[in-house]
Amino acid sequence: MDPYQWWQDRLAEEFFGPSAAGRPVVLYVDNDKAKALRGPDGPDLVEAVQARLDWYHRYDIFDGIFRTVSAWKRGTRVQPPPCLPLLAVCVLAGTLMRREGRVWSSNYYQRLVECLPMPRSTEQESLRRLRMSYEQIPAHWEILGGWMREQDGARGIVTFPDVGRRKGSQSWIVLALSQAIVRERDLPELERFFRSPLGRSAVAAAPAELVSALRRWEGLDTGRLSPPLQEALATARSDRDEILGGILAAVAGSSHRPTIPVQVPGQAMEAGRLGLVLQPKFVDADWGNWEAGWHAPIVDGVDGDALTGAGWSLTVRAEPGLTSYTLTGDLPAVETALVRGLTATGTRLRIAQRPRDLLVAAEDDAAGAWVAGDAVDTDEPLLFVVRDDRLGAVVDAVRAAVGDVDPEQGPFPGWHVLRDVLFTDAAAATAVFDRLGIGVAVRASPRLRLVGGLRIGRESGEGARGSRYLLEGPPDVALPAGFDTAAPVLLNGRRLRPPPTGRVIRLRSLGLAEGTYTVQAGGFTRRFTLHPPQCPTTAGDIEGLPAGSGRSLTVPHGAKVYFLHVDGHVTPVGEPAAPRWWTRRGTTLRAFSYRVIPPREAVWLAAAGSSTIVRQLRDDSPNIGRLTAADAQAWAHFVLSSQAGQPHEQAWRRYQQAVLNHRSMITHEVGWKTR
């Protein structure tokens, strides 16, 4: 049977069969519901709808489905109109909406693109085509509602709004969202309820009693719930409560449910103020030189506010297209807030966050940093930021779950980080978090990942090409848990050889050239771009850098590096050990650099390695004094080095001659002779 027709029949039976007579019908389809309806042998819902879309239709990619509805109108109309699978996917996208900003439509369409991406195209083009065609969707809801009313309640009572009263693009999505009563953003608050004593007992009760228990739960913060769920809880109605209770019971037993109680930093609303969460964010600026800052997700309905704390102030402002506030003011340092906690009040918002000694952060592309939030996904790398007094316990717990981890110096004195911790099992992550008392929810989210490599950033916005990597450090492809390794995995349309063992396909051995690549496996797509390294001509930068300026300059790792002074004395540069991530990522690069700050009295920087580098830091005539054996040994690498053609050629020659003529050098045996 045609997959689309299979789903049309299955949805008609589930939602509009004889048992729906006289009852409100909510076409609620989330991932778990779709999986349950599909069973072990049924086709995939999203793939069935995708196969019916005409992405190259000039105006309406849903035109093929609309034509089948037109034919249905001329028939007996005994069964529901053949648009149920399409509407179910529209509702599914609504259930995936997260707390990502104040503009519902952009959030919704982003989730719809994830469900129905345009084949062989960009995310931006998919978004444009879906938005343009979506204006046809309300007509399908109107046809379904008209058919239900024709049945006079025998096939269910309509629960979505009247299409005729809905005008404008913003209202088009309201129809689907009215059926998506419980959304992803509701899960943390519901999880707190399910883990409370009242919630634990209510889950085993009848559906309507479960809803009643949620209404009377004292810990409920309705401000953190989506508008449909708030509305459903506002007024008790036995018929709708029965449906909502069934949905809540399904969520309680869902595999997508956060697996621990969520303890959101801060407290509930006070005096009408909504809770604002300042999330610490961390950027590894250079070799573990961490930069810490703040990230503040937008609170629904609040475009901005000014808050005042003890000795500090903060102004938040929502910008169009962004999912987090722009922050200005004299915010406290992240380190201070973690030690002392954080409280502030404004006209509409309030901050109340407790001290913390352990954070779990995930990569946030919008923030361009590791962000410590209240929920994480499996199959995504995590960053643990831990105070030293808890480091041993954290390392033991993480090692027991995922294997060896190497603590690295953290963003503050007395703190360490565990980088790229990866959980593939939600239960294992939950056990670790429970053991450590971390108030972070875990979402089971198997997906295609790019791992390893030398990532240098991520593109976003129109024309984005995904993560960017150095040409010599491409990522590898990690297949999601449960993925059939015999299924095709494509790189720019060419099939990759499956991994002999495990779930990781090595790309670094393919000799990839510069350019953009798309990896496809099953319903997953990831893009990345390879860039050649920009080999700097550091001479200009260094020559313009005065010693004592406090600015750093780059020198090659593996070379012997020295600062040379006006009196001939030499200061060797202590080379740092290679960072652990260099070894872990297993790139094909053989050399790298590090930064040093020249001392005020230095005249020259000199490095002896595969080639000799000499750079002038300031102009000063030589005044060579007594040289130690170590000084002479260092100068031995450079006194015969020609700097012909360099701007500092004459100044360097004067130093060479002064050192060569010095008695300490003439008598020192360094393995070379002067003539």
C-alpha positions as CSV (number, residue, x, y, z in Angstrom):
1,M,0.0,0.0,0.0
2,D,1.1,3.6,-0.7
3,P,2.7,4.9,2.6
4,Y,0.7,8.1,2.5
5,Q,-2.6,6.2,2.1
6,W,-1.5,3.8,4.9
7,W,-1.1,6.7,7.2
8,Q,-4.4,8.3,6.1
9,D,-6.2,5.1,7.0
10,R,-4.3,4.7,10.3
11,L,-5.0,8.3,11.5
12,A,-8.7,8.0,10.5
13,E,-9.1,4.9,12.5
14,E,-7.2,6.3,15.5
15,F,-8.8,9.7,15.8
16,F,-12.0,9.7,13.7
17,G,-13.4,6.2,14.3
18,P,-16.7,5.2,15.9
19,S,-15.2,5.6,19.4
20,A,-14.8,9.4,18.7
21,A,-18.6,9.9,18.6
22,G,-19.6,12.8,20.8
23,R,-16.0,13.4,22.1
24,P,-13.7,16.3,21.3
25,V,-10.9,15.1,19.0
26,V,-7.4,16.4,19.4
27,L,-5.2,15.4,16.5
28,Y,-2.2,15.2,18.8
29,V,0.8,13.5,17.2
30,D,4.3,13.7,18.7
31,N,7.3,11.4,18.1
32,D,6.1,8.8,20.5
33,K,2.5,8.8,19.2
34,A,3.8,8.5,15.6
35,K,6.0,5.6,16.6
36,A,3.2,3.8,18.4
37,L,0.8,4.3,15.5
38,R,3.4,3.1,13.0
39,G,4.1,-0.2,14.9
40,P,6.9,-2.5,13.9
41,D,6.1,-2.7,10.2
42,G,4.4,0.5,9.2
43,P,6.0,3.3,7.0
44,D,7.5,6.4,8.5
45,L,5.0,9.3,8.7
46,V,7.3,12.1,7.7
47,E,8.8,10.1,4.8
48,A,5.2,9.3,3.6
49,V,4.3,13.0,3.5
50,Q,7.7,14.0,2.0
51,A,7.1,11.7,-0.9
52,R,3.9,13.6,-1.7
53,L,5.4,17.0,-1.8
54,D,6.2,18.8,-5.1
55,W,9.2,20.9,-4.1
56,Y,9.5,22.3,-7.6
57,H,6.0,23.5,-7.9
58,R,6.0,27.2,-8.6
59,Y,3.6,28.2,-5.9
60,D,2.5,25.3,-3.6
61,I,4.6,22.3,-2.7
62,F,1.4,20.8,-1.1
63,D,-0.5,21.0,-4.4
64,G,-0.5,17.2,-5.0
65,I,-2.2,16.6,-1.7
66,F,-4.7,19.4,-2.4
67,R,-5.7,17.7,-5.7
68,T,-6.5,14.4,-3.9
69,V,-8.7,16.4,-1.5
70,S,-10.6,18.0,-4.5
71,A,-11.3,14.5,-5.8
72,W,-12.5,13.4,-2.4
73,K,-15.0,16.2,-2.3
74,R,-16.7,14.8,-5.4
75,G,-17.0,11.3,-3.8
76,T,-19.1,9.8,-1.0
77,R,-17.1,11.7,1.8
78,V,-17.7,8.8,4.1
79,Q,-14.1,8.9,5.3
80,P,-12.1,12.0,6.5
81,P,-10.5,14.1,3.8
82,P,-7.1,12.8,2.6
83,C,-5.1,15.5,4.3
84,L,-4.6,13.8,7.7
85,P,-1.0,12.8,7.3
86,L,0.0,16.3,6.2
87,L,-1.9,17.9,9.2
88,A,-0.4,15.3,11.5
89,V,3.2,16.4,10.5
90,C,2.2,20.0,11.0
91,V,1.1,19.2,14.5
92,L,4.3,17.1,15.1
93,A,6.3,20.2,14.3
94,G,4.4,22.1,16.9
95,T,5.2,19.5,19.6
96,L,8.9,20.0,18.9
97,M,8.7,23.8,19.6
98,R,11.1,24.9,22.3
99,R,11.6,28.0,24.3
100,E,13.7,29.7,21.6
101,G,12.3,33.2,21.3
102,R,9.3,35.4,21.3
103,V,8.3,34.9,17.6
104,W,6.2,31.8,17.4
105,S,6.2,31.5,13.6
106,S,9.9,31.5,13.1
107,N,10.3,28.9,15.9
108,Y,7.5,26.7,14.4
109,Y,8.7,26.9,10.8
110,Q,12.2,25.9,11.9
111,R,10.8,22.8,13.5
112,L,8.8,22.1,10.3
113,V,11.9,22.4,8.2
114,E,13.5,19.8,10.4
115,C,10.6,17.4,9.7
116,L,10.3,18.2,6.0
117,P,13.7,19.4,4.6
118,M,13.9,20.1,0.8
119,P,16.0,17.4,-0.8
120,R,19.4,18.5,-2.1
121,S,18.9,22.1,-0.9
122,T,19.8,24.4,1.9
123,E,17.9,24.9,5.1
124,Q,17.2,28.5,4.1
125,E,15.6,27.4,0.8
126,S,13.5,24.8,2.5
127,L,12.3,27.5,5.0
128,R,11.4,29.8,2.2
129,R,9.4,27.2,0.2
130,L,7.5,26.0,3.3
131,R,6.6,29.5,4.4
132,M,5.4,30.4,0.9
133,S,3.2,27.2,0.6
134,Y,1.9,27.1,4.2
135,E,-0.8,29.5,3.5
136,Q,-2.7,26.6,1.9
137,I,-2.7,24.6,5.1
138,P,-5.6,26.4,6.8
139,A,-7.8,25.3,3.9
140,H,-7.1,21.7,4.8
141,W,-8.1,22.3,8.5
142,E,-11.3,24.1,7.2
143,I,-12.2,21.1,5.1
144,L,-11.6,18.6,7.9
145,G,-13.6,20.8,10.3
146,G,-16.5,21.0,7.8
147,W,-16.5,17.2,7.3
148,M,-16.6,16.7,11.1
149,R,-19.6,19.0,11.5
150,E,-21.4,17.2,8.6
151,Q,-21.1,14.1,10.7
152,D,-23.0,15.8,13.5
153,G,-20.5,14.7,16.1
154,A,-20.5,11.0,15.1
155,R,-16.8,11.2,14.1
156,G,-15.8,13.6,16.9
157,I,-16.1,17.2,17.9
158,V,-13.9,19.9,16.4
159,T,-11.3,21.4,18.8
160,F,-9.3,23.6,16.5
161,P,-10.2,27.3,16.0
162,D,-12.6,28.5,13.3
163,V,-10.5,29.2,10.2
164,G,-12.7,32.0,9.1
165,R,-11.7,34.1,12.2
166,R,-8.0,33.5,11.5
167,K,-6.3,36.2,9.3
168,G,-2.7,36.7,8.4
169,S,0.4,34.5,8.3
170,Q,1.0,34.5,12.0
171,S,-2.4,32.9,12.6
172,W,-1.9,30.1,10.0
173,I,0.1,28.1,12.4
174,V,-2.4,28.5,15.3
175,L,-4.5,25.7,13.9
176,A,-1.7,23.1,14.2
177,L,-0.5,24.5,17.5
178,S,-4.0,24.2,18.9
179,Q,-3.6,20.4,18.5
180,A,-0.1,20.4,19.9
181,I,-1.2,20.8,23.5
182,V,2.0,19.6,25.0
183,R,5.2,20.9,23.4
184,E,8.9,20.2,24.0
185,R,9.2,23.4,26.1
186,D,6.6,22.0,28.5
187,L,8.6,18.9,29.4
188,P,10.9,20.4,32.1
189,E,8.0,21.7,34.1
190,L,6.0,18.6,33.6
191,E,9.0,16.5,34.7
192,R,9.1,18.4,38.0
193,F,5.5,17.5,38.5
194,F,5.9,13.8,37.5
195,R,8.8,13.5,40.1
196,S,6.8,15.2,42.9
197,P,5.0,13.0,45.4
198,L,1.6,14.3,44.0
199,G,2.7,13.6,40.4
200,R,4.0,10.1,41.1
201,S,0.7,9.0,42.6
202,A,-1.4,10.8,39.9
203,V,0.4,9.2,37.0
204,A,-1.2,5.9,38.0
205,A,-4.7,7.4,38.3
206,A,-7.4,8.0,35.7
207,P,-6.5,10.6,33.0
208,A,-8.9,13.3,34.3
209,E,-7.5,12.9,37.8
210,L,-4.0,13.4,36.5
211,V,-5.0,16.8,35.0
212,S,-6.7,17.7,38.2
213,A,-3.6,16.9,40.2
214,L,-1.5,19.0,37.9
215,R,-3.9,22.0,38.4
216,R,-3.6,21.8,42.1
217,W,0.1,21.1,42.4
218,E,1.6,24.0,44.4
219,G,5.0,23.8,42.6
220,L,3.5,24.5,39.2
221,D,5.0,27.6,37.4
222,T,2.5,28.2,34.6
223,G,4.7,30.9,33.2
224,R,7.1,28.2,31.9
225,L,4.3,26.4,30.0
226,S,3.3,26.9,26.4
227,P,0.1,28.9,25.8
228,P,-2.0,25.9,24.7
229,L,-1.2,23.9,27.9
230,Q,-1.8,27.0,30.0
231,E,-5.2,27.5,28.3
232,A,-6.1,23.8,28.8
233,L,-5.3,23.9,32.5
234,A,-7.1,27.2,33.0
235,T,-10.6,25.8,32.9
236,A,-11.8,22.3,33.9
237,R,-13.9,20.5,31.3
238,S,-14.4,16.8,31.8
239,D,-14.4,15.9,28.1
240,R,-11.2,17.8,27.3
241,D,-9.5,16.8,30.6
242,E,-10.0,13.2,29.5
243,I,-8.0,13.8,26.3
244,L,-5.4,16.0,28.0
245,G,-4.9,13.4,30.8
246,G,-4.3,10.7,28.2
247,I,-1.6,12.9,26.6
248,L,0.0,13.6,29.9
249,A,0.0,9.9,30.8
250,A,1.7,9.2,27.4
251,V,4.3,11.9,28.1
252,A,5.0,10.4,31.6
253,G,5.9,7.1,29.9
254,S,7.6,8.6,26.9
255,S,11.2,7.7,25.9
256,H,11.6,11.4,25.0
257,R,10.8,12.5,28.5
258,P,13.6,14.2,30.6
259,T,14.8,11.5,32.9
260,I,15.5,13.5,36.1
261,P,13.7,16.2,38.0
262,V,14.5,19.6,36.5
263,Q,15.8,22.2,39.0
264,V,15.8,25.5,37.1
265,P,18.2,28.0,38.7
266,G,16.1,30.7,40.3
267,Q,12.6,30.8,41.8
268,A,9.1,31.1,40.6
269,M,7.4,34.4,39.7
270,E,7.2,37.0,42.4
271,A,4.8,40.0,42.3
272,G,3.9,39.3,38.7
273,R,7.5,39.1,37.5
274,L,8.7,36.3,35.2
275,G,11.9,34.4,35.9
276,L,14.9,35.3,33.8
277,V,17.7,32.8,33.7
278,L,21.3,34.0,33.1
279,Q,23.1,31.0,31.7
280,P,26.9,31.0,32.0
281,K,28.7,30.6,28.7
282,F,32.3,29.7,28.0
283,V,34.5,30.1,25.0
284,D,37.9,28.4,24.7
285,A,39.7,31.4,23.3
286,D,43.1,29.9,23.0
287,W,44.7,26.8,24.5
288,G,42.5,26.7,27.5
289,N,42.4,30.5,28.0
290,W,38.7,30.4,28.7
291,E,36.5,33.4,28.4
292,A,33.3,33.4,30.5
293,G,30.1,35.5,29.9
294,W,26.3,35.4,30.1
295,H,23.6,34.1,27.8
296,A,20.0,34.9,28.5
297,P,17.2,33.2,26.5
298,I,14.3,35.4,25.7
299,V,11.3,35.1,28.0
300,D,8.0,34.8,26.1
301,G,6.2,38.1,25.8
302,V,9.0,40.3,27.4
303,D,10.8,42.4,24.8
304,G,13.1,44.1,27.4
305,D,13.6,45.2,31.0
306,A,16.1,46.9,33.3
307,L,17.1,44.9,36.4
308,T,19.0,45.9,39.5
309,G,21.0,43.7,41.8
310,A,23.4,44.3,44.8
311,G,25.9,46.7,43.3
312,W,25.1,45.9,39.6
313,S,22.5,46.5,36.9
314,L,21.5,44.8,33.8
315,T,19.4,45.8,30.7
316,V,18.0,43.1,28.5
317,R,16.7,43.8,25.0
318,A,15.2,41.4,22.5
319,E,16.3,41.9,18.9
320,P,14.4,40.6,15.8
321,G,15.5,37.2,14.7
322,L,17.5,36.4,17.9
323,T,16.7,33.8,20.4
324,S,18.5,35.4,23.3
325,Y,18.6,38.9,24.8
326,T,21.2,41.5,24.1
327,L,22.7,42.3,27.5
328,T,24.2,45.6,28.6
329,G,25.2,47.0,32.0
330,D,27.8,46.2,34.7
331,L,27.0,42.5,35.1
332,P,28.8,40.6,37.9
333,A,31.6,38.2,36.8
334,V,30.5,34.7,36.2
335,E,32.9,33.4,38.8
336,T,31.5,35.7,41.4
337,A,27.9,34.7,40.6
338,L,28.8,31.0,40.9
339,V,30.3,31.5,44.3
340,R,27.7,33.9,45.8
341,G,24.6,33.4,43.7
342,L,22.7,36.0,41.7
343,T,19.6,38.0,42.5
344,A,18.1,41.0,40.7
345,T,14.6,42.5,40.1
346,G,13.2,44.6,37.3
347,T,9.7,45.8,36.3
348,R,8.8,42.6,34.5
349,L,11.6,40.1,35.2
350,R,13.4,38.7,38.2
351,I,16.6,36.8,38.7
352,A,17.2,34.4,41.6
353,Q,20.0,31.9,41.1
354,R,21.8,29.9,43.8
355,P,25.5,29.4,44.1
356,R,26.9,26.5,42.0
357,D,30.0,24.4,42.0
358,L,29.3,22.2,39.0
359,L,27.9,23.1,35.6
360,V,27.1,21.0,32.5
361,A,27.2,23.0,29.3
362,A,26.3,22.1,25.7
363,E,27.5,23.7,22.5
364,D,25.0,26.5,21.4
365,D,25.6,27.6,17.8
366,A,23.4,30.7,18.3
367,A,25.5,31.8,21.3
368,G,28.8,30.7,19.7
369,A,29.8,29.1,23.0
370,W,29.3,26.3,25.5
371,V,26.1,27.3,27.4
372,A,25.1,25.8,30.8
373,G,21.3,25.4,30.6
374,D,18.8,23.1,32.3
375,A,18.6,20.3,29.8
376,V,21.1,18.4,27.5
377,D,20.8,15.9,24.7
378,T,22.4,12.5,24.3
379,D,24.8,12.1,21.4
380,E,26.1,15.7,21.8
381,P,29.4,16.7,23.4
382,L,29.2,18.3,26.8
383,L,31.5,20.5,28.9
384,F,31.7,19.9,32.6
385,V,32.9,23.0,34.6
386,V,33.7,21.9,38.1
387,R,35.2,23.4,41.2
388,D,38.3,21.7,42.4
389,D,36.9,20.4,45.7
390,R,34.4,18.3,43.6
391,L,36.7,17.4,40.8
392,G,37.6,13.9,42.1
393,A,34.0,12.8,42.5
394,V,33.0,14.2,39.1
395,V,35.8,12.5,37.3
396,D,35.1,9.2,38.9
397,A,31.4,9.4,38.0
398,V,32.0,10.4,34.4
399,R,34.8,7.9,33.8
400,A,32.6,5.1,35.1
401,A,30.0,6.0,32.4
402,V,31.9,7.1,29.3
403,G,35.5,6.0,29.9
404,D,38.7,8.0,30.5
405,V,38.4,11.8,30.7
406,D,41.2,14.3,31.2
407,P,40.6,17.3,33.5
408,E,42.0,20.6,32.0
409,Q,42.5,24.0,33.6
410,G,39.2,25.7,33.9
411,P,38.0,29.3,33.3
412,F,38.7,30.4,36.9
413,P,41.4,29.7,39.5
414,G,40.4,26.6,41.4
415,W,38.1,25.2,38.7
416,H,38.7,22.6,36.0
417,V,36.8,21.4,32.9
418,L,36.1,18.1,31.3
419,R,35.8,18.6,27.6
420,D,33.7,16.7,25.0
421,V,32.0,14.3,27.4
422,L,29.6,12.3,25.3
423,F,26.7,10.2,26.6
424,T,24.9,8.0,24.1
425,D,22.6,6.5,26.7
426,A,20.1,8.7,28.5
427,A,19.9,6.3,31.4
428,A,23.7,6.4,31.9
429,A,23.7,10.2,31.8
430,T,20.8,10.2,34.3
431,A,22.7,7.9,36.7
432,V,25.8,10.2,36.6
433,F,23.7,13.4,37.1
434,D,21.7,11.8,39.9
435,R,25.0,10.7,41.6
436,L,26.4,14.2,41.3
437,G,23.1,16.0,42.2
438,I,23.0,18.0,39.0
439,G,19.6,19.6,38.2
440,V,19.8,19.1,34.5
441,A,17.3,17.1,32.4
442,V,18.5,14.5,29.9
443,R,16.7,14.1,26.5
444,A,17.3,11.0,24.5
445,S,18.2,12.4,21.1
446,P,20.1,10.1,18.8
447,R,21.4,11.9,15.8
448,L,24.1,12.1,13.1
449,R,27.1,13.9,14.5
450,L,30.4,15.3,13.3
451,V,33.1,14.4,15.8
452,G,36.8,15.3,16.1
453,G,38.6,17.4,13.6
454,L,39.9,20.9,14.0
455,R,36.7,23.0,14.1
456,I,37.2,26.7,13.7
457,G,33.6,28.0,13.9
458,R,30.1,27.6,12.5
459,E,28.3,29.6,9.9
460,S,24.7,30.8,10.6
461,G,22.1,32.8,8.7
462,E,21.4,32.9,5.0
463,G,23.6,30.7,2.9
464,A,25.1,29.0,6.0
465,R,27.3,26.0,5.2
466,G,27.5,24.4,8.7
467,S,30.6,23.9,10.8
468,R,34.0,25.1,9.5
469,Y,37.1,22.9,9.9
470,L,40.7,23.3,8.8
471,L,41.5,21.3,5.7
472,E,44.1,19.1,7.5
473,G,41.6,18.4,10.3
474,P,38.3,17.2,8.8
475,P,35.7,15.7,11.2
476,D,34.6,12.1,11.3
477,V,30.9,11.0,11.0
478,A,29.4,9.3,14.1
479,L,26.2,7.4,13.2
480,P,23.3,7.6,15.6
481,A,22.6,4.7,18.0
482,G,20.5,2.0,16.4
483,F,21.4,3.1,12.9
484,D,21.7,0.3,10.4
485,T,25.3,0.5,9.2
486,A,24.3,-1.3,6.0
487,A,22.1,1.7,5.1
488,P,23.6,4.2,2.7
489,V,25.7,7.1,4.1
490,L,26.3,9.7,1.5
491,L,29.0,12.4,1.3
492,N,28.0,14.9,-1.4
493,G,25.9,12.2,-3.0
494,R,28.6,9.5,-3.0
495,R,28.2,6.5,-0.8
496,L,30.7,6.1,2.0
497,R,32.1,2.7,3.0
498,P,30.5,1.5,6.3
499,P,32.7,1.4,9.4
500,P,34.2,-2.1,10.0
501,T,33.4,-1.8,13.7
502,G,31.6,0.7,15.8
503,R,29.6,3.7,14.4
504,V,32.3,6.1,13.3
505,I,33.2,6.7,9.6
506,R,36.7,8.2,9.2
507,L,36.8,11.1,6.8
508,R,40.3,12.2,7.4
509,S,41.7,9.3,5.3
510,L,39.8,10.4,2.2
511,G,42.0,13.3,1.2
512,L,39.1,15.7,1.0
513,A,39.8,19.0,-0.8
514,E,38.8,22.5,0.2
515,G,35.0,23.0,-0.1
516,T,31.6,22.4,1.3
517,Y,30.3,18.9,2.1
518,T,26.9,17.4,3.0
519,V,26.6,14.1,4.9
520,Q,23.3,12.3,4.6
521,A,22.2,9.2,6.5
522,G,18.6,8.1,6.9
523,G,16.7,11.3,7.7
524,F,19.7,13.1,9.1
525,T,21.8,15.8,7.3
526,R,24.9,17.6,8.4
527,R,27.0,20.1,6.5
528,F,30.6,21.2,7.0
529,T,33.2,23.2,5.1
530,L,36.9,22.6,4.9
531,H,39.2,25.7,4.7
532,P,43.0,25.8,4.1
533,P,44.9,27.2,7.1
534,Q,45.7,30.9,6.7
535,C,49.5,30.7,7.2
536,P,50.3,34.1,8.6
537,T,53.3,36.1,7.6
538,T,54.1,37.1,11.1
539,A,57.0,39.4,10.3
540,G,54.8,42.5,9.9
541,D,52.9,41.8,13.1
542,I,55.9,41.1,15.2
543,E,58.0,43.9,13.9
544,G,55.2,46.3,14.8
545,L,54.9,44.9,18.3
546,P,57.0,46.8,20.8
547,A,58.4,44.8,23.7
548,G,56.6,45.5,26.9
549,S,53.3,46.2,25.2
550,G,51.7,43.2,26.9
551,R,50.4,41.9,23.6
552,S,51.2,38.4,22.6
553,L,52.8,37.0,19.5
554,T,52.8,33.6,17.9
555,V,55.8,31.2,17.8
556,P,56.1,27.7,16.4
557,H,55.8,24.7,18.8
558,G,58.8,22.4,18.7
559,A,61.3,25.1,18.0
560,K,63.9,26.5,20.5
561,V,62.6,30.0,21.2
562,Y,64.5,32.8,22.9
563,F,64.3,36.5,23.7
564,L,67.6,38.3,23.1
565,H,68.5,41.4,25.1
566,V,70.7,44.5,24.5
567,D,73.4,43.1,26.7
568,G,73.5,39.8,25.0
569,H,71.7,37.9,27.8
570,V,69.1,35.4,26.6
571,T,65.7,34.5,28.1
572,P,64.5,31.0,26.9
573,V,60.8,30.5,26.3
574,G,59.4,27.6,28.3
575,E,57.4,25.7,25.7
576,P,54.0,24.5,27.0
577,A,53.0,20.8,26.6
578,A,50.7,20.0,23.7
579,P,47.1,20.3,24.8
580,R,45.3,17.0,25.4
581,W,42.7,17.8,22.7
582,W,45.5,17.9,20.1
583,T,46.2,14.2,20.7
584,R,42.6,13.2,21.2
585,R,41.4,14.7,17.9
586,G,44.0,12.7,15.9
587,T,44.4,15.2,13.1
588,T,47.0,14.9,10.3
589,L,48.5,18.2,11.3
590,R,52.1,17.9,12.5
591,A,52.8,21.4,13.8
592,F,51.1,24.2,15.6
593,S,51.9,27.4,17.4
594,Y,51.5,29.1,20.7
595,R,51.5,32.6,22.1
596,V,54.1,34.4,24.2
597,I,54.4,37.9,25.6
598,P,57.8,39.5,25.0
599,P,59.5,41.1,28.1
600,R,60.0,44.8,28.1
601,E,63.8,44.6,27.9
602,A,63.8,42.2,24.9
603,V,65.3,43.4,21.6
604,W,64.9,40.3,19.5
605,L,62.8,37.2,19.2
606,A,64.7,34.2,17.8
607,A,63.5,30.7,17.1
608,A,65.6,27.7,15.9
609,G,63.6,24.8,14.4
610,S,63.1,23.5,10.9
611,S,64.0,27.0,9.9
612,T,65.5,30.0,11.7
613,I,63.2,32.9,12.6
614,V,64.6,36.3,13.8
615,R,62.3,39.2,14.5
616,Q,63.1,42.7,15.9
617,L,61.0,43.9,18.8
618,R,62.6,47.3,19.3
619,D,65.5,49.3,18.0
620,D,68.5,49.5,20.4
621,S,72.2,49.3,19.8
622,P,74.1,46.3,21.3
623,N,76.0,46.6,24.5
624,I,77.2,43.1,25.1
625,G,78.3,42.3,28.6
626,R,79.5,39.0,30.1
627,L,77.7,36.1,28.6
628,T,77.0,32.9,30.5
629,A,77.5,29.5,29.0
630,A,73.7,29.2,28.5
631,D,73.7,32.6,26.7
632,A,76.5,31.5,24.4
633,Q,74.8,28.2,23.7
634,A,71.7,30.0,22.7
635,W,73.5,32.6,20.5
636,A,75.3,29.7,18.7
637,H,72.0,28.9,16.9
638,F,71.7,32.4,15.4
639,V,75.1,34.2,15.0
640,L,75.5,32.9,11.5
641,S,71.9,33.4,10.5
642,S,71.5,35.7,7.5
643,Q,68.7,38.3,7.5
644,A,69.5,39.6,4.1
645,G,66.6,41.6,2.6
646,Q,64.9,42.1,5.9
647,P,64.2,45.6,7.3
648,H,66.2,44.7,10.3
649,E,69.2,43.3,8.4
650,Q,71.7,46.0,9.4
651,A,70.6,46.0,13.1
652,W,70.9,42.3,13.2
653,R,74.3,42.3,11.6
654,R,75.6,44.7,14.4
655,Y,74.4,42.3,17.1
656,Q,76.0,39.3,15.3
657,Q,79.3,41.1,15.0
658,A,79.2,42.3,18.6
659,V,78.5,38.8,19.9
660,L,81.0,37.1,17.6
661,N,83.7,39.5,18.8
662,H,82.9,39.0,22.4
663,R,85.5,36.9,24.3
664,S,82.8,34.7,25.9
665,M,81.7,33.5,22.4
666,I,85.2,33.1,21.0
667,T,86.3,30.8,23.8
668,H,83.0,28.9,24.2
669,E,82.9,25.5,22.4
670,V,79.6,25.3,20.7
671,G,80.4,23.1,17.8
672,W,81.1,25.8,15.2
673,K,84.0,28.0,14.1
674,T,84.4,31.6,13.0
675,R,86.6,32.6,10.1
